[in-house]
Amino acid sequence: MRRIAALMEGVPVESSATHGLDPSLVEAAAFAWLAERTLNNAPGNLAEVTGARGPRVLGAIYPK
């Protein structure tokens, strides 16, 4: 985090624990959020970050 903070001068860098999310659960929470977005046919990207031409649903659901 010190390295990220040094590279992001002027931008606050905090642990997710500061916001009530155990750092060991961040990856699981991210995948759960992506799954929720996909299940609701909602975009999971920000085009200005990903370079996509617009909002996109990420992932797919394959029923048994």
C-alpha positions in Angstrom: 0.0 0.0 0.0 2.9 2.3 0.7 4.1 1.8 -2.9 0.7 2.4 -4.4 0.3 5.6 -2.2 3.7 6.8 -3.4 2.7 6.3 -7.0 -0.7 7.9 -6.5 0.5 11.1 -4.9 -2.4 13.2 -3.7 -4.9 10.4 -3.9 -6.0 8.8 -0.6 -5.0 5.1 -0.4 -6.8 3.1 2.3 -7.3 -0.5 3.3 -10.7 -1.9 2.5 -10.9 -2.6 6.2 -11.4 1.1 6.7 -14.7 0.7 4.8 -15.8 -2.5 6.6 -14.5 -5.1 4.2 -11.9 -7.5 5.4 -8.9 -7.4 3.0 -8.9 -11.1 2.6 -12.5 -11.0 1.2 -11.9 -8.3 -1.5 -11.5 -10.8 -4.4 -14.5 -12.8 -3.3 -16.6 -9.6 -3.0 -15.5 -8.5 -6.5 -16.5 -11.8 -8.1 -19.8 -11.7 -6.2 -20.4 -8.2 -7.5 -19.6 -9.2 -11.1 -21.9 -12.2 -10.8 -24.8 -10.0 -9.5 -24.3 -7.6 -12.4 -24.3 -10.5 -14.9 -27.4 -12.1 -13.4 -29.2 -8.7 -13.7 -28.0 -8.1 -17.2 -26.3 -5.0 -16.0 -22.9 -3.7 -17.2 -19.9 -4.5 -15.1 -17.4 -2.2 -16.8 -16.7 1.5 -17.1 -16.0 2.1 -20.8 -13.6 5.0 -20.0 -11.5 2.6 -18.0 -11.7 -0.6 -20.2 -11.6 1.1 -23.6 -14.9 -0.6 -24.6 -17.2 1.3 -26.9 -19.8 1.4 -24.1 -21.3 -0.5 -21.2 -20.9 -4.3 -21.4 -22.4 -7.2 -19.4 -19.3 -9.2 -18.4 -19.5 -13.0 -18.2 -22.2 -15.4 -19.1 -24.6 -17.8 -17.5 -24.7 -21.4 -18.7 -27.6 -23.4 -17.3 -27.1 -27.1 -16.7 
